[in-house]
């Protein structure tokens, strides 16, 4: 089998997903080639052929041009599988390729099982095993699902691609994340609130527990989206990545985007009414309880 | 302007899910249904654009069984002008490409200036349908928007990237945009608007009339993820639990020293 891996670069830097793509190809025991719209000064550690288009010419974010470049290489390499990271870049580009190639698309693959692909469904509460019915297919990989155990090595054999900027979307550059008022990445103790707190007034009890433990309070995405607290408190893929000594997850079900931001915590205590909540996968202790009852008692006992 | 917003009805994600008798999808019995969260942002943004421009006709489209009409009524109560229900009891068996083909076949001769969809659904989570509809219709597509503005026929948006960075983008209409969580604050329908919504047009079209494409994927099985050991699970009275938890934190962590 032959696979074409689509690496991603942002702001002139190669993203770490490139290593996961090549590890995925190894998992399949497949021949691979890689394509990158990036820069010669930021090449992946990869031992195969790398088709490289200069982001300064092609545009770092320009789906129509990237699609065209990939289609050219697909015609040359004839892969059965085109693999992208399941990121804001990958999930934007993959369906464009699938339509252009009359290919099946399978999103957010977490595992390969007997030649079929496993994907999460319903907030990772269920998993489906899927097979494409087309000769060529496009897949995206969940971040972190195919992390290689060792640092990748190798020097790519670079084949340059010409690209001219055109396309129907204009890209006007990046806007940096807001300066964070709270740096959770250095906190030793974090108590985080999830959707399970029910209403904004209950954030006070999370804050009180954080204070009683001598830590900071954080929040999952739904709490921030509902504007119950500010974005600088958000833990997860689009917020902060944290690694405290103690992480207390209150009413957080454990969406992959949240887990990615906190799974390096040394000790995780989860408080949740659902003992099957995915947060249980990373929790050292899961207390099955209503946080609105348990959290104030914990705070009170700590404050004595 | 002619606007279209595509929505999906999904189960509440806090539900306990069971696999159905076929073993290929979740059992739809005993679930509470609601509008896909991403689509609430799409509906809100479409309604806000209508309020901004005044002279707009906003259609909400939803694919599924009779049951999805309840969710469509919410979208109508939020401010959509008319509903198109693509009646399909089998929609859960269609893959994202087959679903996208239904929407594209409906929209292709309607002259929509702007189409809104959610970034993805909460149940299937493929993030494919919106982009595929745009590609099938030959429209530019801005995805993952957390900011949206419309001026002189051009859509300006900010895409949410990983780590809190945003990418600034724009494109001319006609176009399609996919909406990320946090794009706006979806409104709650008011009682008068809920009453008004009952009188709005809600047209049903059988899916077969729109010649859906075949699915390109086959689901072999569905199951809950295998538990990877996980940690200790504690149940009991809150006061006793709290005592146990503090004991564990004292023994297993250094933070209570």
Interface residues (C-beta under 8 A of the other chain):
Chain A: X10 X61 X63 X86 X87 X88 X89 X91 X92 X94 X95 X96 X98 X99 X100 X102 X103 X104 X105 X106 X107 X108 X116 X119 X120 X121 X122 X123 X124 X125 X126 X127 X128 X129 X130 X131 X132 X133 X134 X137 X168 X169 X170 X171 X172 X173 X174 X175 X176 X177 X178 X188 X189 X195 X213 X214 X215 X221 X222 X224 X225 X227 X231 X237 X238 X239 X245 X246 X253 X266 X267 X268 X269 X274 X275 X276 X278 X280 X281 X283 X284 X285 X286 X287 X288 X289 X290 X293 X294 X297 X298 X301 X302
Chain B: X11 X13 X14 X16 X17 X19 X24 X26 X95 X96 X97 X100 X120 X122 X123 X124 X125 X126 X127 X128 X131 X132 X135 X136 X140 X141 X142 X143 X144 X158 X159 X160 X161 X162 X163 X164 X165 X166 X167 X168 X169 X170 X171 X172 X181 X182 X185 X215 X216 X217 X218 X219 X220 X221 X222 X223 X224 X225 X227 X228 X230 X231 X232 X233 X234 X235 X236 X238 X239 X241 X242 X243 X245 X246 X248 X249 X252 X253 X254 X255 X256
